[in-house]
Amino acid sequence: MRLAVVGKGGAGKSVIAATLARTLARRGHRVLALDSDPLPGLTYSLGADPPAAESPLLAATERREDKRWHFVRGVGPARVVQRFSTPAPDGVRVLQLPKTTREGMAPVIGATQAFYKTIHGLNRVVSLREWVILGDLPAGPRQVAFEWAPYAEHFVLVVEPTWQSMLTSRRIARLVEEARPGTRVSLVVNKSTGPADEELVSGVLSLPVLQAVPVDEGVRSAELAGVALLDHAPDSAAVRAIERLADGLERGSVVS
């Protein structure tokens, strides 16, 4: 599976992506999680160690005489994953975009280039062919528009039943359709209070609902505690719904 989780900020993408990654890993899949957000999120939702103060990806690229960034000699996408991805619970591996520094992104531009070059080469890495690759993209349509998920064969669109979330998500779905005709887009309604929410979101986006994840106090309390939902409330309704989402993805029950 090659998945990218997208949607508006605050919709719950990172919690769903992280819980899905660990659920699939527990079922025997080898999982590479891609944290494409310059702000922290996925790592904490996975229950992994926080990002290093200095991105290890800085060692993967160099700026040459042509003023362009290149992988250092002997390094390519496969070697980046091998050397610079980090462990998370349940055997998930995480590759992280460098996080914003006090000076902005300028000090880590080389690491950002390494991440971008790597994700554009993942589908050519033979050793990853049997892996699940699951990307958590930041809020909104920008990264979708600029090809930050070239590995993805399936976009999982996480939507809250609010107009801001629905309209942003509709724009994202159209961008995928325009830029990647034929790529699958599946709808997950998060923080649902029942069938009426699901019908509303499905109607606005003109997509059937693959899975609904209910409003769950366990999610809020896990985020307040700064721990993974799967560790904090493993029997919660939200976790059970995400497990059913994993069932659907494994069965190939997807929406084109």
MIMI-923246 format. One record per residue: residue number from 1; residue in one letter; x, y, z of N, C-alpha, C in turn. Coordinates in steps of 0.2 Angstrom, whole numbers, plus 5000, padded with zeros to 4 digits. Layout:
# residues N
NUM / A / X / Y / Z / X / Y / Z / X / Y / Z
...
This chain:
# residues 256
1 / M / 5004 / 4994 / 5000 / 5000 / 5000 / 5000 / 5004 / 5006 / 5000
2 / R / 5002 / 5011 / 4996 / 5006 / 5018 / 4996 / 5000 / 5023 / 4997
3 / L / 5000 / 5026 / 5003 / 4995 / 5030 / 5006 / 4998 / 5037 / 5008
4 / A / 4993 / 5042 / 5007 / 4995 / 5049 / 5009 / 4989 / 5051 / 5013
5 / V / 4989 / 5053 / 5019 / 4984 / 5056 / 5023 / 4984 / 5063 / 5023
6 / V / 4978 / 5066 / 5021 / 4978 / 5073 / 5019 / 4971 / 5076 / 5022
7 / G / 4971 / 5083 / 5022 / 4965 / 5086 / 5025 / 4967 / 5093 / 5028
8 / K / 4962 / 5096 / 5031 / 4963 / 5103 / 5034 / 4966 / 5102 / 5040
9 / G / 4969 / 5107 / 5043 / 4972 / 5107 / 5049 / 4967 / 5106 / 5055
10 / G / 4969 / 5102 / 5060 / 4965 / 5100 / 5065 / 4960 / 5095 / 5064
11 / A / 4960 / 5092 / 5058 / 4955 / 5087 / 5056 / 4956 / 5080 / 5060
12 / G / 4963 / 5080 / 5062 / 4965 / 5073 / 5065 / 4969 / 5069 / 5061
13 / K / 4972 / 5071 / 5056 / 4976 / 5067 / 5051 / 4981 / 5063 / 5055
14 / S / 4985 / 5067 / 5059 / 4991 / 5064 / 5062 / 4989 / 5058 / 5067
15 / V / 4984 / 5059 / 5070 / 4981 / 5053 / 5075 / 4979 / 5047 / 5071
16 / I / 4975 / 5049 / 5065 / 4973 / 5043 / 5061 / 4979 / 5040 / 5058
17 / A / 4983 / 5044 / 5055 / 4989 / 5041 / 5051 / 4994 / 5037 / 5056
18 / A / 4995 / 5039 / 5062 / 4999 / 5036 / 5067 / 4996 / 5029 / 5069
19 / T / 4990 / 5030 / 5071 / 4986 / 5024 / 5073 / 4985 / 5019 / 5068
20 / L / 4984 / 5021 / 5062 / 4984 / 5016 / 5056 / 4991 / 5013 / 5055
21 / A / 4996 / 5017 / 5055 / 5003 / 5014 / 5054 / 5004 / 5009 / 5059
22 / R / 5003 / 5010 / 5065 / 5004 / 5005 / 5070 / 5000 / 4999 / 5070
23 / T / 4994 / 5000 / 5068 / 4989 / 4994 / 5067 / 4991 / 4990 / 5062
24 / L / 4993 / 4993 / 5056 / 4996 / 4989 / 5050 / 5002 / 4985 / 5052
25 / A / 5006 / 4988 / 5056 / 5013 / 4985 / 5058 / 5011 / 4979 / 5063
26 / R / 5006 / 4980 / 5067 / 5005 / 4974 / 5072 / 5002 / 4968 / 5068
27 / R / 4999 / 4970 / 5062 / 4997 / 4964 / 5058 / 5002 / 4961 / 5053
28 / G / 5008 / 4963 / 5054 / 5013 / 4960 / 5051 / 5016 / 4964 / 5045
29 / H / 5013 / 4970 / 5043 / 5016 / 4974 / 5038 / 5022 / 4977 / 5040
30 / R / 5027 / 4978 / 5036 / 5033 / 4983 / 5037 / 5030 / 4989 / 5035
31 / V / 5031 / 4994 / 5039 / 5028 / 5001 / 5038 / 5033 / 5006 / 5038
32 / L / 5034 / 5011 / 5033 / 5038 / 5017 / 5033 / 5033 / 5022 / 5034
33 / A / 5033 / 5026 / 5039 / 5029 / 5032 / 5040 / 5033 / 5038 / 5038
34 / L / 5030 / 5043 / 5034 / 5033 / 5049 / 5031 / 5030 / 5055 / 5035
35 / D / 5034 / 5058 / 5039 / 5031 / 5064 / 5042 / 5033 / 5070 / 5038
36 / S / 5029 / 5073 / 5034 / 5030 / 5078 / 5029 / 5028 / 5085 / 5032
37 / D / 5027 / 5085 / 5038 / 5025 / 5092 / 5041 / 5031 / 5095 / 5044
38 / P / 5032 / 5101 / 5043 / 5038 / 5105 / 5046 / 5036 / 5106 / 5054
39 / L / 5030 / 5105 / 5056 / 5028 / 5106 / 5063 / 5028 / 5099 / 5066
40 / P / 5029 / 5098 / 5072 / 5029 / 5091 / 5075 / 5021 / 5089 / 5075
41 / G / 5020 / 5082 / 5075 / 5014 / 5080 / 5075 / 5014 / 5072 / 5075
42 / L / 5016 / 5069 / 5069 / 5015 / 5062 / 5068 / 5020 / 5058 / 5073
43 / T / 5026 / 5061 / 5075 / 5030 / 5057 / 5079 / 5027 / 5056 / 5086
44 / Y / 5023 / 5062 / 5089 / 5020 / 5061 / 5095 / 5014 / 5056 / 5095
45 / S / 5010 / 5057 / 5089 / 5005 / 5052 / 5089 / 5007 / 5045 / 5088
46 / L / 5013 / 5044 / 5086 / 5015 / 5037 / 5085 / 5018 / 5034 / 5092
47 / G / 5019 / 5039 / 5096 / 5022 / 5037 / 5103 / 5030 / 5036 / 5102
48 / A / 5033 / 5039 / 5097 / 5040 / 5039 / 5096 / 5044 / 5044 / 5099
49 / D / 5050 / 5044 / 5100 / 5054 / 5049 / 5102 / 5054 / 5055 / 5098
50 / P / 5054 / 5061 / 5101 / 5053 / 5067 / 5098 / 5059 / 5068 / 5093
51 / P / 5058 / 5072 / 5088 / 5063 / 5074 / 5083 / 5070 / 5076 / 5086
52 / A / 5075 / 5074 / 5083 / 5082 / 5077 / 5085 / 5082 / 5084 / 5084
53 / A / 5086 / 5088 / 5088 / 5086 / 5095 / 5088 / 5089 / 5097 / 5081
54 / E / 5094 / 5093 / 5078 / 5097 / 5094 / 5072 / 5095 / 5088 / 5067
55 / S / 5092 / 5090 / 5062 / 5090 / 5084 / 5057 / 5096 / 5080 / 5055
56 / P / 5095 / 5073 / 5056 / 5101 / 5069 / 5053 / 5101 / 5069 / 5045
57 / L / 5096 / 5072 / 5042 / 5096 / 5072 / 5035 / 5101 / 5077 / 5032
58 / L / 5103 / 5082 / 5037 / 5108 / 5087 / 5034 / 5114 / 5083 / 5032
59 / A / 5115 / 5077 / 5034 / 5121 / 5074 / 5032 / 5120 / 5070 / 5025
60 / A / 5114 / 5070 / 5022 / 5113 / 5067 / 5016 / 5114 / 5071 / 5010
61 / T / 5114 / 5077 / 5010 / 5115 / 5081 / 5004 / 5120 / 5086 / 5005
62 / E / 5122 / 5089 / 4999 / 5128 / 5094 / 4999 / 5126 / 5098 / 4993
63 / R / 5128 / 5105 / 4993 / 5127 / 5110 / 4988 / 5133 / 5110 / 4984
64 / R / 5133 / 5109 / 4978 / 5139 / 5108 / 4973 / 5140 / 5115 / 4969
65 / E / 5145 / 5115 / 4965 / 5147 / 5121 / 4961 / 5141 / 5123 / 4957
66 / D / 5136 / 5119 / 4955 / 5131 / 5121 / 4951 / 5126 / 5125 / 4955
67 / K / 5127 / 5125 / 4962 / 5122 / 5129 / 4966 / 5116 / 5125 / 4968
68 / R / 5116 / 5119 / 4966 / 5110 / 5114 / 4967 / 5112 / 5109 / 4973
69 / W / 5107 / 5107 / 4976 / 5108 / 5102 / 4981 / 5108 / 5095 / 4978
70 / H / 5112 / 5091 / 4980 / 5113 / 5084 / 4978 / 5114 / 5079 / 4984
71 / F / 5112 / 5073 / 4983 / 5114 / 5068 / 4988 / 5121 / 5067 / 4988
72 / V / 5124 / 5066 / 4994 / 5131 / 5065 / 4994 / 5133 / 5059 / 4991
73 / R / 5139 / 5058 / 4989 / 5140 / 5052 / 4985 / 5139 / 5045 / 4989
74 / G / 5136 / 5040 / 4986 / 5135 / 5034 / 4990 / 5128 / 5034 / 4994
75 / V / 5125 / 5040 / 4993 / 5118 / 5040 / 4996 / 5113 / 5041 / 4991
76 / G / 5107 / 5037 / 4992 / 5101 / 5038 / 4988 / 5095 / 5037 / 4992
77 / P / 5089 / 5036 / 4989 / 5083 / 5035 / 4993 / 5084 / 5029 / 4997
78 / A / 5086 / 5024 / 4995 / 5086 / 5018 / 4999 / 5091 / 5018 / 5005
79 / R / 5097 / 5022 / 5004 / 5101 / 5023 / 5009 / 5099 / 5028 / 5014
80 / V / 5095 / 5033 / 5012 / 5092 / 5038 / 5017 / 5087 / 5034 / 5021
81 / V / 5083 / 5030 / 5019 / 5078 / 5026 / 5023 / 5082 / 5022 / 5028
82 / Q / 5087 / 5018 / 5025 / 5091 / 5014 / 5030 / 5095 / 5018 / 5035
83 / R / 5098 / 5023 / 5033 / 5102 / 5027 / 5038 / 5098 / 5032 / 5043
84 / F / 5093 / 5035 / 5040 / 5091 / 5041 / 5043 / 5084 / 5040 / 5046
85 / S / 5080 / 5035 / 5044 / 5074 / 5034 / 5047 / 5075 / 5031 / 5054
86 / T / 5070 / 5033 / 5058 / 5071 / 5031 / 5066 / 5065 / 5026 / 5068
87 / P / 5066 / 5023 / 5073 / 5061 / 5018 / 5075 / 5055 / 5021 / 5079
88 / A / 5050 / 5018 / 5078 / 5044 / 5020 / 5082 / 5041 / 5013 / 5085
89 / P / 5036 / 5014 / 5089 / 5033 / 5007 / 5092 / 5030 / 5003 / 5087
90 / D / 5030 / 4996 / 5088 / 5027 / 4991 / 5084 / 5031 / 4990 / 5078
91 / G / 5037 / 4992 / 5078 / 5042 / 4991 / 5072 / 5041 / 4996 / 5066
92 / V / 5037 / 5001 / 5067 / 5036 / 5006 / 5062 / 5043 / 5010 / 5061
93 / R / 5045 / 5012 / 5055 / 5050 / 5016 / 5054 / 5048 / 5023 / 5052
94 / V / 5051 / 5028 / 5054 / 5049 / 5035 / 5053 / 5054 / 5039 / 5049
95 / L / 5052 / 5042 / 5044 / 5057 / 5047 / 5040 / 5054 / 5054 / 5041
96 / Q / 5057 / 5059 / 5044 / 5055 / 5065 / 5046 / 5057 / 5071 / 5041
97 / L / 5053 / 5075 / 5039 / 5055 / 5081 / 5036 / 5058 / 5085 / 5042
98 / P / 5063 / 5089 / 5041 / 5066 / 5093 / 5047 / 5061 / 5098 / 5049
99 / K / 5061 / 5099 / 5056 / 5056 / 5104 / 5059 / 5058 / 5111 / 5058
100 / T / 5053 / 5115 / 5058 / 5055 / 5123 / 5058 / 5059 / 5125 / 5064
101 / T / 5064 / 5129 / 5063 / 5069 / 5131 / 5068 / 5067 / 5138 / 5070
102 / R / 5070 / 5141 / 5075 / 5069 / 5148 / 5077 / 5070 / 5153 / 5071
103 / E / 5074 / 5151 / 5067 / 5076 / 5155 / 5061 / 5072 / 5153 / 5055
104 / G / 5067 / 5149 / 5056 / 5063 / 5147 / 5050 / 5066 / 5140 / 5047
105 / M / 5065 / 5139 / 5041 / 5067 / 5133 / 5038 / 5074 / 5134 / 5034
106 / A / 5077 / 5140 / 5034 / 5083 / 5141 / 5030 / 5089 / 5137 / 5033
107 / P / 5090 / 5136 / 5039 / 5095 / 5132 / 5042 / 5095 / 5124 / 5040
108 / V / 5089 / 5122 / 5038 / 5088 / 5115 / 5037 / 5086 / 5114 / 5029
109 / I / 5088 / 5118 / 5025 / 5086 / 5118 / 5018 / 5089 / 5112 / 5015
110 / G / 5095 / 5110 / 5017 / 5098 / 5104 / 5014 / 5095 / 5098 / 5016
111 / A / 5092 / 5097 / 5022 / 5089 / 5092 / 5025 / 5082 / 5091 / 5021
112 / T / 5079 / 5097 / 5020 / 5072 / 5097 / 5017 / 5073 / 5094 / 5009
113 / Q / 5079 / 5096 / 5006 / 5080 / 5094 / 4999 / 5081 / 5086 / 5000
114 / A / 5084 / 5084 / 5005 / 5086 / 5077 / 5005 / 5079 / 5073 / 5006
115 / F / 5075 / 5075 / 5010 / 5068 / 5072 / 5011 / 5064 / 5072 / 5004
116 / Y / 5064 / 5078 / 5001 / 5060 / 5079 / 4995 / 5063 / 5074 / 4989
117 / K / 5070 / 5074 / 4989 / 5073 / 5069 / 4984 / 5071 / 5062 / 4986
118 / T / 5071 / 5060 / 4992 / 5070 / 5053 / 4994 / 5063 / 5051 / 4992
119 / I / 5058 / 5055 / 4994 / 5051 / 5053 / 4993 / 5049 / 5052 / 4985
120 / H / 5053 / 5056 / 4981 / 5052 / 5056 / 4974 / 5056 / 5049 / 4971
121 / G / 5060 / 5046 / 4975 / 5063 / 5040 / 4973 / 5061 / 5034 / 4976
122 / L / 5056 / 5034 / 4981 / 5054 / 5028 / 4985 / 5051 / 5023 / 4980
123 / N / 5047 / 5024 / 4975 / 5044 / 5019 / 4971 / 5049 / 5015 / 4967
124 / R / 5055 / 5018 / 4967 / 5061 / 5014 / 4963 / 5065 / 5010 / 4968
125 / V / 5064 / 5010 / 4974 / 5068 / 5006 / 4979 / 5065 / 4999 / 4980
126 / V / 5069 / 4994 / 4977 / 5067 / 4987 / 4977 / 5065 / 4985 / 4984
127 / S / 5070 / 4987 / 4989 / 5069 / 4984 / 4995 / 5063 / 4986 / 4999
128 / L / 5059 / 4991 / 4996 / 5053 / 4994 / 4999 / 5047 / 4991 / 4996
129 / R / 5047 / 4987 / 4991 / 5041 / 4985 / 4987 / 5036 / 4982 / 4991
130 / E / 5038 / 4978 / 4996 / 5033 / 4975 / 5000 / 5031 / 4979 / 5006
131 / W / 5033 / 4985 / 5007 / 5032 / 4989 / 5013 / 5026 / 4993 / 5012
132 / V / 5022 / 4995 / 5017 / 5017 / 5000 / 5017 / 5021 / 5006 / 5018
133 / I / 5020 / 5011 / 5013 / 5022 / 5018 / 5014 / 5016 / 5022 / 5015
134 / L / 5017 / 5026 / 5021 / 5011 / 5030 / 5023 / 5013 / 5037 / 5025
135 / G / 5011 / 5042 / 5021 / 5013 / 5049 / 5022 / 5008 / 5053 / 5026
136 / D / 5010 / 5057 / 5031 / 5006 / 5061 / 5034 / 5008 / 5068 / 5032
137 / L / 5003 / 5071 / 5028 / 5005 / 5078 / 5025 / 5002 / 5083 / 5029
138 / P / 5005 / 5089 / 5029 / 5002 / 5095 / 5033 / 4996 / 5098 / 5031
139 / A / 4993 / 5102 / 5034 / 4986 / 5105 / 5033 / 4986 / 5108 / 5026
140 / G / 4980 / 5107 / 5023 / 4978 / 5111 / 5017 / 4981 / 5107 / 5011
141 / P / 4980 / 5111 / 5005 / 4981 / 5108 / 4998 / 4989 / 5109 / 4996
142 / R / 4993 / 5113 / 4999 / 4999 / 5116 / 4996 / 5004 / 5110 / 4995
143 / Q / 5005 / 5105 / 4999 / 5009 / 5100 / 4998 / 5006 / 5095 / 4992
144 / V / 5000 / 5094 / 4992 / 4997 / 5090 / 4987 / 4998 / 5094 / 4980
145 / A / 4997 / 5100 / 4980 / 4998 / 5104 / 4973 / 5006 / 5103 / 4971
146 / F / 5010 / 5103 / 4976 / 5017 / 5103 / 4974 / 5021 / 5096 / 4974
147 / E / 5017 / 5091 / 4974 / 5019 / 5084 / 4973 / 5024 / 5082 / 4979
148 / W / 5021 / 5083 / 4985 / 5024 / 5080 / 4991 / 5022 / 5073 / 4992
149 / A / 5018 / 5070 / 4988 / 5016 / 5063 / 4989 / 5017 / 5059 / 4983
150 / P / 5022 / 5059 / 4979 / 5023 / 5056 / 4973 / 5022 / 5048 / 4973
151 / Y / 5024 / 5046 / 4979 / 5023 / 5038 / 4980 / 5016 / 5036 / 4981
152 / A / 5011 / 5040 / 4982 / 5005 / 5038 / 4984 / 5001 / 5036 / 4979
153 / E / 4998 / 5030 / 4980 / 4993 / 5027 / 4975 / 4986 / 5028 / 4977
154 / H / 4985 / 5031 / 4984 / 4979 / 5031 / 4987 / 4979 / 5037 / 4992
155 / F / 4975 / 5042 / 4991 / 4974 / 5047 / 4996 / 4969 / 5046 / 5001
156 / V / 4970 / 5046 / 5007 / 4965 / 5046 / 5013 / 4963 / 5053 / 5015
157 / L / 4958 / 5055 / 5013 / 4955 / 5062 / 5015 / 4951 / 5062 / 5021
158 / V / 4955 / 5065 / 5026 / 4952 / 5065 / 5033 / 4948 / 5072 / 5034
159 / V / 4941 / 5071 / 5035 / 4937 / 5077 / 5035 / 4933 / 5078 / 5041
160 / E / 4933 / 5083 / 5045 / 4928 / 5085 / 5050 / 4921 / 5087 / 5047
161 / P / 4916 / 5086 / 5051 / 4909 / 5089 / 5048 / 4908 / 5096 / 5050
162 / T / 4913 / 5100 / 5047 / 4913 / 5107 / 5048 / 4914 / 5110 / 5040
163 / W / 4911 / 5116 / 5039 / 4911 / 5119 / 5032 / 4919 / 5120 / 5031
164 / Q / 4923 / 5123 / 5035 / 4930 / 5124 / 5034 / 4933 / 5118 / 5031
165 / S / 4932 / 5113 / 5035 / 4936 / 5106 / 5034 / 4933 / 5104 / 5027
166 / M / 4927 / 5104 / 5026 / 4924 / 5101 / 5020 / 4926 / 5105 / 5014
167 / L / 4926 / 5111 / 5014 / 4928 / 5115 / 5008 / 4935 / 5114 / 5006
168 / T / 4939 / 5114 / 5012 / 4947 / 5113 / 5011 / 4948 / 5106 / 5008
169 / S / 4944 / 5101 / 5010 / 4945 / 5095 / 5008 / 4943 / 5094 / 5001
170 / R / 4937 / 5097 / 4999 / 4935 / 5097 / 4992 / 4940 / 5099 / 4987
171 / R / 4943 / 5105 / 4989 / 4949 / 5108 / 4985 / 4955 / 5103 / 4984
172 / I / 4956 / 5099 / 4990 / 4962 / 5094 / 4990 / 4960 / 5089 / 4985
173 / A / 4954 / 5086 / 4985 / 4951 / 5081 / 4981 / 4952 / 5083 / 4974
174 / R / 4950 / 5089 / 4972 / 4950 / 5091 / 4965 / 4957 / 5092 / 4963
175 / L / 4962 / 5094 / 4967 / 4969 / 5094 / 4965 / 4972 / 5087 / 4964
176 / V / 4970 / 5082 / 4968 / 4972 / 5076 / 4966 / 4969 / 5073 / 4960
177 / E / 4963 / 5075 / 4958 / 4960 / 5073 / 4952 / 4963 / 5076 / 4946
178 / E / 4965 / 5082 / 4947 / 4968 / 5086 / 4941 / 4975 / 5084 / 4940
179 / A / 4979 / 5083 / 4945 / 4986 / 5082 / 4945 / 4987 / 5074 / 4944
180 / R / 4983 / 5070 / 4947 / 4984 / 5063 / 4946 / 4978 / 5059 / 4944
181 / P / 4976 / 5060 / 4938 / 4970 / 5057 / 4936 / 4970 / 5049 / 4937
182 / G / 4964 / 5047 / 4940 / 4964 / 5039 / 4942 / 4967 / 5037 / 4948
183 / T / 4970 / 5042 / 4952 / 4972 / 5040 / 4959 / 4966 / 5040 / 4963
184 / R / 4967 / 5035 / 4968 / 4961 / 5034 / 4972 / 4961 / 5039 / 4978
185 / V / 4955 / 5041 / 4979 / 4954 / 5046 / 4985 / 4948 / 5043 / 4989
186 / S / 4949 / 5041 / 4996 / 4944 / 5039 / 5000 / 4943 / 5043 / 5006
187 / L / 4937 / 5044 / 5008 / 4934 / 5048 / 5013 / 4934 / 5045 / 5020
188 / V / 4937 / 5048 / 5024 / 4936 / 5046 / 5031 / 4933 / 5052 / 5035
189 / V / 4927 / 5052 / 5038 / 4924 / 5057 / 5042 / 4926 / 5056 / 5049
190 / N / 4930 / 5061 / 5052 / 4933 / 5061 / 5058 / 4928 / 5065 / 5063
191 / K / 4928 / 5063 / 5069 / 4924 / 5067 / 5074 / 4917 / 5067 / 5073
192 / S / 4915 / 5061 / 5070 / 4908 / 5061 / 5068 / 4903 / 5060 / 5074
193 / T / 4897 / 5063 / 5074 / 4892 / 5061 / 5079 / 4887 / 5057 / 5077
194 / G / 4887 / 5054 / 5071 / 4882 / 5050 / 5068 / 4881 / 5050 / 5061
195 / P / 4876 / 5046 / 5058 / 4875 / 5046 / 5051 / 4874 / 5053 / 5048
196 / A / 4871 / 5057 / 5051 / 4869 / 5064 / 5048 / 4876 / 5067 / 5046
197 / D / 4881 / 5067 / 5051 / 4888 / 5070 / 5049 / 4891 / 5067 / 5043
198 / E / 4890 / 5060 / 5043 / 4893 / 5056 / 5037 / 4889 / 5058 / 5030
199 / E / 4883 / 5059 / 5031 / 4879 / 5060 / 5025 / 4881 / 5068 / 5022
200 / L / 4882 / 5072 / 5027 / 4883 / 5079 / 5025 / 4890 / 5079 / 5022
201 / V / 4895 / 5076 / 5025 / 4902 / 5077 / 5022 / 4902 / 5073 / 5015
202 / S / 4899 / 5067 / 5015 / 4899 / 5064 / 5008 / 4895 / 5068 / 5003
203 / G / 4890 / 5071 / 5005 / 4886 / 5075 / 5000 / 4890 / 5081 / 4997
204 / V / 4894 / 5084 / 5002 / 4898 / 5090 / 5000 / 4904 / 5088 / 4995
205 / L / 4907 / 5083 / 4997 / 4913 / 5080 / 4993 / 4911 / 5076 / 4987
206 / S / 4905 / 5074 / 4987 / 4903 / 5069 / 4982 / 4907 / 5063 / 4982
207 / L / 4908 / 5060 / 4988 / 4912 / 5054 / 4989 / 4909 / 5050 / 4994
208 / P / 4909 / 5043 / 4993 / 4906 / 5039 / 4998 / 4911 / 5039 / 5004
209 / V / 4908 / 5037 / 5010 / 4912 / 5037 / 5016 / 4915 / 5030 / 5016
210 / L / 4922 / 5030 / 5017 / 4925 / 5023 / 5018 / 4925 / 5021 / 5025
211 / Q / 4926 / 5026 / 5030 / 4925 / 5025 / 5037 / 4924 / 5031 / 5040
212 / A / 4920 / 5030 / 5046 / 4919 / 5036 / 5050 / 4922 / 5034 / 5057
213 / V / 4925 / 5040 / 5060 / 4928 / 5039 / 5066 / 4925 / 5044 / 5071
214 / P / 4922 / 5041 / 5076 / 4917 / 5045 / 5081 / 4921 / 5050 / 5085
215 / V / 4918 / 5055 / 5087 / 4920 / 5059 / 5092 / 4922 / 5055 / 5098
216 / D / 4928 / 5056 / 5101 / 4930 / 5051 / 5107 / 4934 / 5055 / 5111
217 / E / 4932 / 5055 / 5118 / 4936 / 5059 / 5123 / 4943 / 5056 / 5124
218 / G / 4944 / 5050 / 5122 / 4951 / 5047 / 5122 / 4956 / 5050 / 5118
219 / V / 4954 / 5053 / 5112 / 4958 / 5056 / 5108 / 4960 / 5063 / 5111
220 / R / 4956 / 5066 / 5114 / 4957 / 5073 / 5117 / 4962 / 5072 / 5123
221 / S / 4960 / 5067 / 5127 / 4965 / 5066 / 5133 / 4972 / 5063 / 5131
222 / A / 4972 / 5059 / 5126 / 4979 / 5057 / 5123 / 4983 / 5063 / 5121
223 / E / 4980 / 5068 / 5117 / 4983 / 5073 / 5115 / 4985 / 5078 / 5120
224 / L / 4981 / 5079 / 5125 / 4983 / 5083 / 5131 / 4989 / 5080 / 5135
225 / A / 4989 / 5073 / 5135 / 4994 / 5070 / 5139 / 5001 / 5069 / 5134
226 / G / 5000 / 5071 / 5128 / 5006 / 5070 / 5124 / 5008 / 5063 / 5122
227 / V / 5003 / 5059 / 5122 / 5005 / 5052 / 5121 / 5001 / 5049 / 5115
228 / A / 5003 / 5043 / 5113 / 4999 / 5040 / 5107 / 4992 / 5038 / 5109
229 / L / 4987 / 5039 / 5105 / 4981 / 5036 / 5106 / 4981 / 5029 / 5107
230 / L / 4984 / 5025 / 5104 / 4985 / 5018 / 5104 / 4987 / 5015 / 5111
231 / D / 4992 / 5019 / 5114 / 4994 / 5018 / 5120 / 4990 / 5020 / 5126
232 / H / 4987 / 5026 / 5125 / 4983 / 5029 / 5130 / 4976 / 5026 / 5131
233 / A / 4973 / 5025 / 5125 / 4966 / 5022 / 5125 / 4965 / 5017 / 5120
234 / P / 4968 / 5011 / 5121 / 4968 / 5006 / 5115 / 4961 / 5003 / 5114
235 / D / 4957 / 5003 / 5119 / 4950 / 5001 / 5117 / 4945 / 5006 / 5116
236 / S / 4947 / 5012 / 5114 / 4942 / 5017 / 5113 / 4939 / 5016 / 5106
237 / A / 4933 / 5020 / 5106 / 4929 / 5019 / 5099 / 4933 / 5022 / 5093
238 / A / 4937 / 5027 / 5094 / 4941 / 5029 / 5089 / 4946 / 5024 / 5086
239 / V / 4950 / 5021 / 5091 / 4954 / 5016 / 5089 / 4951 / 5010 / 5085
240 / R / 4945 / 5008 / 5088 / 4941 / 5002 / 5084 / 4939 / 5005 / 5077
241 / A / 4937 / 5011 / 5076 / 4936 / 5013 / 5070 / 4942 / 5013 / 5065
242 / I / 4947 / 5015 / 5068 / 4953 / 5015 / 5063 / 4956 / 5008 / 5062
243 / E / 4954 / 5004 / 5066 / 4956 / 4997 / 5065 / 4951 / 4994 / 5059
244 / R / 4945 / 4996 / 5059 / 4941 / 4995 / 5053 / 4943 / 4998 / 5047
245 / L / 4946 / 5004 / 5047 / 4949 / 5007 / 5042 / 4954 / 5003 / 5039
246 / A / 4958 / 5001 / 5043 / 4964 / 4996 / 5041 / 4961 / 4990 / 5038
247 / D / 4956 / 4987 / 5040 / 4953 / 4981 / 5037 / 4951 / 4983 / 5030
248 / G / 4947 / 4989 / 5029 / 4945 / 4991 / 5022 / 4951 / 4991 / 5018
249 / L / 4956 / 4995 / 5020 / 4962 / 4996 / 5016 / 4965 / 4989 / 5014
250 / E / 4966 / 4984 / 5019 / 4969 / 4978 / 5017 / 4965 / 4974 / 5012
251 / R / 4958 / 4975 / 5013 / 4954 / 4971 / 5008 / 4954 / 4974 / 5001
252 / G / 4956 / 4980 / 5001 / 4956 / 4983 / 4994 / 4949 / 4987 / 4994
253 / S / 4945 / 4988 / 4999 / 4939 / 4991 / 4999 / 4940 / 4999 / 4998
254 / V / 4942 / 5001 / 4993 / 4944 / 5008 / 4992 / 4939 / 5011 / 4987
255 / V / 4939 / 5018 / 4987 / 4935 / 5022 / 4982 / 4939 / 5025 / 4977
256 / S / 4937 / 5024 / 4971 / 4941 / 5028 / 4966 / 4938 / 5035 / 4964
